[in-house]
């Protein structure tokens, strides 16, 4: 079974950074990554994919248009089976509280600790197997 992670961020440098960090996993086919430049695009993509192979959504909070926090309850309603981790440059207690209240399973602060993210992805892969 092919599994993938949906990453939602409006910053153009996010995709190459993630692809570099997980290049071995991507090359080996351990999982795939898909990138959405906005919350609206991510909602459409999450609705289209009805395969349980979507194992995780990572979303930036601050984006133009719909923020990650505004997207969160909508994507959780569409796909309650898929955990969402929010990413923010502002790791304050209020942001964390709002993310968890709206259904996020966690919050990562920028710069992203990729070792910590790898553990989370490994856990999700184990659950999907």
MMTF fields as JSON, N, C-alpha, C and O atoms, coordinates in Angstrom:
{
  "mmtfVersion": "1.0.0",
  "mmtfProducer": "UNKNOWN",
  "numBonds": 515,
  "numAtoms": 516,
  "numGroups": 129,
  "numChains": 1,
  "numModels": 1,
  "chainsPerModel": [1],
  "groupsPerChain": [129],
  "chainIdList": ["A"],
  "bondAtomList": [4, 2, 8, 6, 12, 10, 16, 14, 20, 18, 24, 22, 28, 26, 32, 30, 36, 34, 40, 38, 44, 42, 48, 46, 52, 50, 56, 54, 60, 58, 64, 62, 68, 66, 72, 70, 76, 74, 80, 78, 84, 82, 88, 86, 92, 90, 96, 94, 100, 98, 104, 102, 108, 106, 112, 110, 116, 114, 120, 118, 124, 122, 128, 126, 132, 130, 136, 134, 140, 138, 144, 142, 148, 146, 152, 150, 156, 154, 160, 158, 164, 162, 168, 166, 172, 170, 176, 174, 180, 178, 184, 182, 188, 186, 192, 190, 196, 194, 200, 198, 204, 202, 208, 206, 212, 210, 216, 214, 220, 218, 224, 222, 228, 226, 232, 230, 236, 234, 240, 238, 244, 242, 248, 246, 252, 250, 256, 254, 260, 258, 264, 262, 268, 266, 272, 270, 276, 274, 280, 278, 284, 282, 288, 286, 292, 290, 296, 294, 300, 298, 304, 302, 308, 306, 312, 310, 316, 314, 320, 318, 324, 322, 328, 326, 332, 330, 336, 334, 340, 338, 344, 342, 348, 346, 352, 350, 356, 354, 360, 358, 364, 362, 368, 366, 372, 370, 376, 374, 380, 378, 384, 382, 388, 386, 392, 390, 396, 394, 400, 398, 404, 402, 408, 406, 412, 410, 416, 414, 420, 418, 424, 422, 428, 426, 432, 430, 436, 434, 440, 438, 444, 442, 448, 446, 452, 450, 456, 454, 460, 458, 464, 462, 468, 466, 472, 470, 476, 474, 480, 478, 484, 482, 488, 486, 492, 490, 496, 494, 500, 498, 504, 502, 508, 506, 512, 510],
  "bondOrderList": [1, 1, 1, 1, 1, 1, 1, 1, 1, 1, 1, 1, 1, 1, 1, 1, 1, 1, 1, 1, 1, 1, 1, 1, 1, 1, 1, 1, 1, 1, 1, 1, 1, 1, 1, 1, 1, 1, 1, 1, 1, 1, 1, 1, 1, 1, 1, 1, 1, 1, 1, 1, 1, 1, 1, 1, 1, 1, 1, 1, 1, 1, 1, 1, 1, 1, 1, 1, 1, 1, 1, 1, 1, 1, 1, 1, 1, 1, 1, 1, 1, 1, 1, 1, 1, 1, 1, 1, 1, 1, 1, 1, 1, 1, 1, 1, 1, 1, 1, 1, 1, 1, 1, 1, 1, 1, 1, 1, 1, 1, 1, 1, 1, 1, 1, 1, 1, 1, 1, 1, 1, 1, 1, 1, 1, 1, 1, 1],
  "groupList": [{"groupName": "UNK", "atomNameList": ["N", "CA", "C", "O"], "elementList": ["N", "C", "C", "O"], "formalChargeList": [0, 0, 0, 0], "bondAtomList": [1, 0, 2, 1, 3, 2], "bondOrderList": [1, 1, 2], "singleLetterCode": "X", "chemCompType": "L-PEPTIDE LINKING"}],
  "groupTypeList": [0, 0, 0, 0, 0, 0, 0, 0, 0, 0, 0, 0, 0, 0, 0, 0, 0, 0, 0, 0, 0, 0, 0, 0, 0, 0, 0, 0, 0, 0, 0, 0, 0, 0, 0, 0, 0, 0, 0, 0, 0, 0, 0, 0, 0, 0, 0, 0, 0, 0, 0, 0, 0, 0, 0, 0, 0, 0, 0, 0, 0, 0, 0, 0, 0, 0, 0, 0, 0, 0, 0, 0, 0, 0, 0, 0, 0, 0, 0, 0, 0, 0, 0, 0, 0, 0, 0, 0, 0, 0, 0, 0, 0, 0, 0, 0, 0, 0, 0, 0, 0, 0, 0, 0, 0, 0, 0, 0, 0, 0, 0, 0, 0, 0, 0, 0, 0, 0, 0, 0, 0, 0, 0, 0, 0, 0, 0, 0, 0],
  "groupIdList": [1, 2, 3, 4, 5, 6, 7, 8, 9, 10, 11, 12, 13, 14, 15, 16, 17, 18, 19, 20, 21, 22, 23, 24, 25, 26, 27, 28, 29, 30, 31, 32, 33, 34, 35, 36, 37, 38, 39, 40, 41, 42, 43, 44, 45, 46, 47, 48, 49, 50, 51, 52, 53, 54, 55, 56, 57, 58, 59, 60, 61, 62, 63, 64, 65, 66, 67, 68, 69, 70, 71, 72, 73, 74, 75, 76, 77, 78, 79, 80, 81, 82, 83, 84, 85, 86, 87, 88, 89, 90, 91, 92, 93, 94, 95, 96, 97, 98, 99, 100, 101, 102, 103, 104, 105, 106, 107, 108, 109, 110, 111, 112, 113, 114, 115, 116, 117, 118, 119, 120, 121, 122, 123, 124, 125, 126, 127, 128, 129],
  "secStructList": [7, 7, 7, 3, 3, 3, 3, 3, 7, 1, 7, 6, 2, 2, 2, 2, 2, 2, 2, 2, 2, 6, 2, 2, 2, 2, 2, 2, 6, 1, 7, 3, 3, 3, 3, 3, 1, 1, 2, 2, 2, 2, 2, 2, 2, 2, 2, 2, 7, 7, 1, 6, 6, 3, 3, 3, 3, 3, 3, 3, 1, 7, 7, 1, 1, 1, 7, 2, 2, 2, 2, 2, 2, 2, 2, 2, 2, 2, 7, 6, 6, 1, 3, 3, 3, 3, 3, 3, 1, 7, 7, 7, 2, 2, 2, 2, 2, 2, 2, 2, 2, 6, 6, 7, 1, 3, 3, 3, 3, 1, 1, 7, 7, 2, 2, 2, 2, 2, 2, 2, 2, 2, 2, 2, 2, 2, 2, 2, 7],
  "xCoordList": [0.85, 0.0, 0.889, 1.84, 0.575, 1.311, 0.663, -0.546, 1.465, 0.941, 1.56, 2.679, 0.806, 1.356, 0.95, 0.01, 1.712, 1.552, 1.248, 1.912, 0.248, -0.123, 0.446, 0.164, 1.241, 1.866, 1.269, 1.282, 0.75, 0.048, 0.853, 0.991, 1.381, 2.159, 2.269, 2.485, 2.123, 2.187, 3.614, 3.828, 4.582, 5.976, 6.587, 6.543, 7.153, 7.689, 8.903, 9.184, 9.632, 10.818, 10.512, 11.415, 9.262, 8.896, 9.037, 9.6, 8.535, 8.598, 10.031, 10.308, 10.961, 12.321, 12.971, 13.755, 12.651, 13.209, 12.736, 13.541, 11.428, 10.885, 11.414, 11.764, 11.472, 11.975, 13.438, 13.844, 14.218, 15.619, 15.712, 16.485, 14.936, 14.988, 14.559, 15.073, 13.618, 13.058, 13.407, 12.691, 14.502, 14.856, 15.002, 14.564, 15.602, 15.768, 14.418, 14.184, 13.541, 12.209, 11.426, 10.754, 11.519, 10.782, 11.355, 10.608, 12.673, 13.313, 13.005, 12.809, 12.964, 12.692, 11.207, 10.835, 10.36, 8.923, 8.278, 7.147, 8.994, 8.436, 7.145, 6.191, 7.137, 5.927, 6.109, 7.207, 5.004, 5.021, 4.606, 3.957, 4.989, 4.551, 3.85, 4.283, 2.767, 2.045, 2.007, 1.896, 2.098, 2.159, 0.994, 0.694, 0.339, -0.759, -0.34, 0.089, -0.458, -0.014, -1.012, -0.724, -2.181, -3.18, -4.098, -4.173, -4.792, -5.748, -6.898, -7.373, -7.344, -8.444, -8.055, -8.85, -6.849, -6.368, -6.278, -6.636, -5.802, -5.681, -7.044, -7.178, -8.056, -9.403, -9.939, -10.54, -9.719, -10.161, -9.44, -10.061, -8.131, -7.333, -7.72, -7.829, -7.926, -8.309, -9.675, -9.91, -10.579, -11.909, -11.844, -12.598, -10.952, -10.84, -10.281, -10.697, -9.356, -8.669, -9.467, -9.501, -10.095, -10.9, -10.208, -10.844, -8.93, -8.131, -7.507, -7.075, -7.453, -6.852, -5.341, -4.688, -4.791, -3.347, -2.888, -1.691, -3.806, -3.445, -3.298, -4.288, -2.042, -1.815, -1.555, -1.598, -1.284, -0.954, -1.068, -0.719, -1.564, -1.579, -0.747, -0.961, 0.2, 1.005, 0.606, 0.66, 0.206, -0.261, 0.311, 0.32, 0.789, 1.188, -0.067, -1.172, 0.107, -1.038, -1.273, -2.396, -0.216, -0.367, -0.2, 0.905, -1.335, -1.345, -2.362, -3.329, -2.148, -3.149, -4.456, -4.464, -5.544, -6.851, -7.267, -7.394, -7.477, -7.875, -6.628, -5.691, -6.626, -5.479, -5.559, -6.591, -4.469, -4.451, -5.433, -6.054, -5.581, -6.534, -7.975, -8.831, -8.252, -9.6, -9.849, -10.972, -8.806, -8.93, -9.111, -9.812, -8.484, -8.414, -9.762, -9.89, -10.767, -12.039, -12.718, -13.439, -12.486, -13.096, -12.465, -13.169, -11.159, -10.49, -10.741, -10.833, -10.852, -11.157, -12.582, -12.838, -13.512, -14.88, -14.9, -15.608, -14.116, -14.033, -13.31, -13.743, -12.215, -11.317, -10.953, -9.809, -11.91, -11.604, -10.572, -10.005, -10.334, -9.372, -7.929, -7.009, -7.717, -6.365, -5.912, -6.531, -4.842, -4.347, -3.729, -3.179, -3.838, -3.303, -2.34, -2.666, -1.153, -0.179, -0.008, 0.242, -0.143, -0.001, 1.457, 2.178, 1.877, 3.235, 3.137, 2.36, 3.922, 3.855, 5.209, 6.053, 5.399, 6.592, 6.373, 7.318, 5.131, 4.769, 4.266, 3.085, 5.144, 4.784, 4.245, 4.513, 3.486, 2.957, 1.818, 1.244, 1.51, 0.509, -0.876, -1.614, -1.23, -2.555, -2.708, -3.754, -1.674, -1.71, -1.828, -2.598, -1.065, -1.102, -2.494, -3.027, -3.08, -4.421, -5.454, -6.275, -5.412, -6.367, -6.208, -7.201, -4.981, -4.737, -5.308, -5.985, -5.039, -5.519, -7.052, -7.704, -7.622, -9.085, -9.778, -10.886, -9.125, -9.719, -9.42, -9.809, -8.731, -8.552, -7.162, -6.983, -6.159, -4.788, -4.28, -4.637, -3.448, -2.844, -1.519, -0.949, -1.032, 0.227, 0.532, -0.169, 1.603, 2.027, 3.55, 4.224, 4.085, 5.529, 5.85, 5.105, 6.961, 7.363, 8.515, 9.323, 8.556, 9.634, 10.813, 10.596, 12.029, 12.382, 11.99, 12.103, 11.534, 11.003, 12.113, 13.195, 11.818, 12.712, 12.393, 11.459, 13.175, 12.876, 13.08, 12.465, 13.925, 14.088, 12.788, 12.353, 12.184, 10.907, 9.804, 8.979, 9.791, 8.796, 8.962, 7.972, 10.191, 10.444, 9.859, 9.304, 9.981, 9.396, 7.882, 7.287, 7.267, 5.809, 5.404, 4.431, 6.144, 5.84, 6.019, 5.198, 7.088, 7.312, 6.142, 5.703, 5.639, 4.483, 3.261, 2.551, 3.016, 1.868, 2.021, 1.046, 3.243, 3.489, 3.23, 2.686, 3.619, 3.373, 1.892, 1.456, 1.119, -0.329, -1.013, -2.034, -0.448, -1.052, -0.749, -1.458, 0.309, 0.73, -0.222, -0.003],
  "yCoordList": [-1.184, 0.0, 1.239, 1.334, 2.169, 3.423, 4.428, 4.652, 5.027, 6.014, 7.373, 7.475, 8.409, 9.731, 10.723, 10.522, 11.81, 12.894, 14.149, 14.432, 14.891, 16.142, 17.293, 17.407, 18.138, 19.267, 20.551, 20.77, 21.387, 22.604, 23.81, 24.05, 24.565, 25.752, 26.634, 26.142, 27.939, 28.875, 29.284, 29.92, 28.94, 29.32, 28.397, 27.177, 28.949, 28.118, 27.289, 26.286, 27.665, 26.902, 25.668, 24.882, 25.487, 24.357, 23.024, 22.072, 22.955, 21.688, 21.191, 20.041, 22.006, 21.476, 21.105, 20.157, 21.841, 21.532, 20.167, 19.366, 19.895, 18.606, 17.477, 16.406, 17.712, 16.681, 16.346, 15.189, 17.341, 17.1, 16.301, 15.347, 16.683, 16.011, 14.541, 13.695, 14.258, 12.903, 12.22, 11.323, 12.639, 12.136, 10.621, 9.998, 10.012, 8.55, 7.837, 6.855, 8.337, 7.741, 7.865, 6.925, 9.032, 9.268, 8.419, 7.846, 8.343, 7.563, 6.076, 5.381, 5.591, 4.171, 3.834, 2.661, 4.862, 4.62, 4.307, 3.825, 4.579, 4.314, 5.097, 4.599, 6.32, 7.143, 8.214, 8.425, 8.887, 9.981, 11.257, 11.214, 12.38, 13.667, 14.436, 14.456, 15.059, 15.939, 17.306, 17.408, 18.359, 19.712, 20.537, 20.532, 21.249, 22.146, 23.562, 23.781, 24.523, 25.887, 26.717, 27.858, 26.145, 26.886, 25.912, 24.73, 26.436, 25.625, 25.182, 24.051, 26.066, 25.72, 24.553, 23.634, 24.579, 23.482, 22.191, 21.123, 22.284, 21.098, 20.472, 19.249, 21.309, 20.78, 20.016, 18.952, 20.563, 19.884, 18.546, 17.525, 18.559, 17.344, 16.288, 15.108, 16.692, 15.749, 15.137, 13.971, 15.912, 15.403, 14.441, 13.468, 14.703, 13.863, 12.476, 11.483, 12.418, 11.163, 10.4, 10.774, 9.345, 8.538, 7.236, 6.276, 7.217, 6.047, 6.24, 7.346, 5.225, 5.396, 5.623, 5.704, 5.726, 5.914, 7.302, 7.507, 8.266, 9.57, 9.372, 9.167, 9.434, 9.095, 10.296, 10.172, 11.467, 12.618, 13.897, 13.928, 14.948, 16.278, 17.184, 17.248, 17.878, 18.888, 20.229, 20.419, 21.161, 22.44, 23.619, 23.654, 24.586, 25.867, 26.55, 26.315, 27.383, 28.108, 29.41, 29.699, 30.195, 31.513, 31.428, 31.262, 31.546, 31.55, 32.584, 32.861, 33.16, 34.107, 33.381, 32.176, 34.119, 33.499, 32.772, 33.382, 31.482, 30.677, 30.246, 29.693, 30.501, 30.09, 28.589, 27.953, 28.055, 26.644, 26.35, 25.287, 27.286, 27.082, 27.103, 26.411, 27.892, 27.91, 26.63, 26.129, 26.108, 24.876, 23.654, 22.71, 23.677, 22.506, 21.843, 20.642, 22.551, 21.866, 21.341, 20.344, 22.011, 21.572, 20.273, 19.352, 20.201, 18.986, 17.836, 16.682, 18.134, 17.08, 16.55, 15.363, 17.433, 16.981, 16.087, 15.081, 16.457, 15.673, 14.356, 13.311, 14.417, 13.263, 13.053, 13.286, 12.618, 12.415, 11.314, 11.204, 10.503, 9.406, 9.854, 9.082, 11.077, 11.548, 12.568, 13.623, 12.264, 13.223, 14.448, 14.367, 15.575, 16.836, 17.405, 17.5, 17.779, 18.47, 19.868, 20.033, 20.861, 22.244, 22.671, 22.195, 23.581, 24.116, 25.634, 26.269, 26.211, 27.651, 28.221, 27.529, 29.465, 30.174, 30.705, 31.14, 30.668, 31.223, 30.103, 29.76, 29.546, 28.406, 28.785, 28.101, 29.869, 30.321, 29.412, 28.651, 29.513, 28.648, 28.824, 27.85, 30.042, 30.298, 29.63, 29.049, 29.708, 29.047, 27.538, 26.879, 27.005, 25.563, 25.143, 24.136, 25.918, 25.609, 25.611, 24.699, 26.639, 26.729, 25.555, 24.995, 25.183, 24.071, 22.77, 22.027, 22.499, 21.253, 21.271, 20.262, 22.407, 22.518, 22.277, 21.741, 22.674, 22.51, 21.158, 20.911, 20.286, 18.927, 18.512, 17.39, 19.377, 18.978, 17.968, 18.024, 17.048, 16.082, 16.593, 16.009, 17.69, 18.253, 19.574, 20.011, 20.203, 21.49, 21.488, 21.235, 21.771, 21.906, 23.373, 24.088, 23.823, 25.205, 25.258, 24.335, 26.366, 26.596, 27.204, 28.008, 26.865, 25.882, 24.476, 24.127, 23.691, 22.362, 21.435, 21.379, 20.712, 19.669, 18.415, 17.682, 18.174, 17.063, 15.705, 14.725, 15.623, 14.355, 14.015, 12.863, 15.009, 14.817, 14.482, 13.603, 15.172, 14.899, 13.488, 12.813, 13.045, 11.684, 10.635, 9.631, 10.864, 9.941, 9.885, 8.807, 11.046, 11.112, 10.37, 9.617, 10.579, 9.9, 8.391, 7.619, 7.968, 6.538, 5.928, 4.818, 6.667, 6.182, 6.016, 5.015, 6.983, 6.919, 5.775, 5.099, 5.559, 4.45, 3.11, 2.187, 3.014, 1.797, 1.53, 0.38, 2.571, 2.423, 2.074, 1.387, 2.55, 2.303, 0.907, 0.391, 0.297, -1.027, -2.128, -3.29],
  "zCoordList": [0.0, 0.0, 0.0, 0.776, -0.862, -0.936, 0.008, -0.048, 0.868, 1.814, 1.526, 1.024, 1.855, 1.641, 2.708, 3.477, 2.713, 3.665, 2.855, 1.858, 3.288, 2.639, 3.464, 4.657, 2.83, 3.506, 2.928, 1.717, 3.814, 3.409, 3.876, 5.075, 2.919, 3.256, 2.028, 0.921, 2.221, 1.097, 0.747, -0.285, 1.57, 1.313, 0.259, 0.419, -0.811, -1.896, -1.499, -2.155, -0.452, -0.069, 0.777, 1.063, 1.178, 2.033, 1.293, 1.834, 0.074, -0.658, -0.844, -0.503, -1.373, -1.518, -0.182, -0.115, 0.87, 2.183, 2.674, 3.15, 2.562, 2.982, 2.096, 2.594, 0.805, -0.116, 0.19, 0.083, 0.566, 0.928, 2.23, 2.317, 3.229, 4.528, 4.456, 5.187, 3.57, 3.483, 2.164, 1.721, 1.538, 0.203, 0.159, -0.808, 1.175, 1.165, 1.243, 0.538, 2.097, 2.234, 0.936, 0.511, 0.311, -0.933, -2.065, -2.858, -2.133, -3.201, -3.064, -4.061, -1.824, -1.594, -1.718, -1.754, -1.782, -1.882, -0.544, -0.493, 0.54, 1.875, 2.092, 2.689, 1.6, 1.577, 0.516, 0.001, 0.199, -0.761, -0.038, 1.007, -0.61, -0.075, -1.176, -2.328, -0.792, -1.701, -1.04, 0.181, -1.846, -1.311, -1.832, -3.026, -0.913, -1.264, -0.864, 0.269, -1.78, -1.486, -0.671, -0.311, -0.384, 0.388, 1.117, 0.78, 2.124, 2.875, 1.97, 2.077, 1.087, 0.179, -0.724, -0.922, -1.268, -2.118, -1.317, -1.814, -0.082, 0.769, 1.055, 1.057, 1.297, 1.557, 0.35, 0.497, -0.835, -2.058, -2.193, -2.485, -1.981, -2.142, -1.111, -1.446, 0.125, 1.177, 0.887, 1.206, 0.285, -0.06, -1.237, -1.286, -2.183, -3.38, -3.065, -3.661, -2.145, -1.849, -0.803, 0.369, -1.238, -0.336, 0.02, 0.455, -0.166, 0.124, 1.512, 1.835, 2.307, 3.631, 3.579, 4.619, 2.379, 2.281, 2.719, 2.921, 2.873, 3.421, 4.927, 5.63, 5.427, 6.829, 7.729, 8.953, 7.13, 7.961, 7.131, 5.951, 7.78, 7.176, 8.078, 9.289, 7.466, 8.163, 7.579, 6.364, 8.431, 7.902, 8.659, 9.889, 7.889, 8.45, 8.995, 8.506, 9.993, 10.544, 9.792, 9.378, 9.615, 8.994, 7.489, 6.974, 6.792, 5.324, 4.868, 5.577, 3.682, 3.17, 2.858, 2.604, 2.878, 2.647, 3.914, 4.976, 3.802, 4.948, 5.73, 5.156, 7.025, 7.847, 8.127, 7.911, 8.604, 8.987, 10.107, 10.125, 11.049, 12.146, 11.647, 12.199, 10.604, 10.018, 9.218, 9.176, 8.588, 7.809, 8.705, 8.343, 9.857, 10.729, 11.027, 10.789, 11.529, 11.805, 10.537, 10.584, 9.409, 8.149, 7.663, 7.249, 7.715, 7.252, 8.23, 7.811, 9.513, 10.499, 10.288, 10.49, 9.88, 9.593, 8.359, 8.33, 7.329, 6.093, 6.299, 5.814, 7.016, 7.169, 8.64, 9.03, 9.456, 10.88, 11.114, 12.201, 10.088, 10.182, 10.004, 10.27, 9.562, 9.243, 10.294, 10.436, 11.026, 12.008, 11.333, 10.234, 12.022, 11.513, 12.554, 13.737, 12.088, 12.93, 12.356, 11.162, 13.206, 12.78, 12.921, 13.798, 12.039, 12.05, 12.172, 11.458, 13.073, 13.282, 13.663, 14.232, 13.349, 13.802, 15.218, 15.876, 15.679, 16.976, 17.885, 17.854, 18.679, 19.514, 20.87, 21.858, 20.936, 22.223, 22.693, 21.914, 23.98, 24.602, 23.975, 23.828, 23.61, 23.03, 21.667, 21.375, 20.833, 19.523, 19.7, 19.002, 20.634, 20.903, 21.359, 20.894, 22.27, 22.782, 21.656, 21.561, 20.803, 19.697, 18.737, 18.272, 18.443, 17.519, 18.083, 17.372, 19.347, 19.965, 20.08, 19.811, 20.476, 20.587, 19.248, 19.204, 18.16, 16.836, 16.193, 15.052, 16.925, 16.427, 16.011, 15.536, 16.169, 15.832, 16.849, 18.026, 16.387, 17.304, 17.848, 18.77, 17.271, 17.742, 17.071, 16.159, 17.548, 17.02, 16.949, 17.948, 15.771, 15.585, 15.374, 14.705, 15.944, 15.734, 14.725, 14.617, 13.998, 13.035, 13.779, 14.686, 13.447, 12.422, 12.87, 14.045, 11.925, 12.217, 12.69, 12.106, 13.761, 14.254, 13.444, 13.766, 12.389, 11.491, 12.146, 11.725, 13.164, 13.888, 14.62, 14.626, 15.225, 15.913, 14.91, 15.16, 13.793, 12.756, 12.2, 11.919, 12.043, 11.541, 12.493, 12.045, 13.794, 14.778, 14.608, 14.631, 14.438, 14.243, 12.968, 12.973, 11.879, 10.626, 10.773, 10.278, 11.45, 11.687, 12.462, 12.163, 13.466, 14.225, 13.324, 13.419, 12.462, 11.541, 10.544, 10.216, 10.064, 9.143, 9.832, 9.225, 11.092, 11.858, 12.033, 11.974, 12.247, 12.405, 11.087, 11.078, 9.968, 8.657, 8.136, 7.272, 8.667, 8.17, 8.575, 8.234]
}
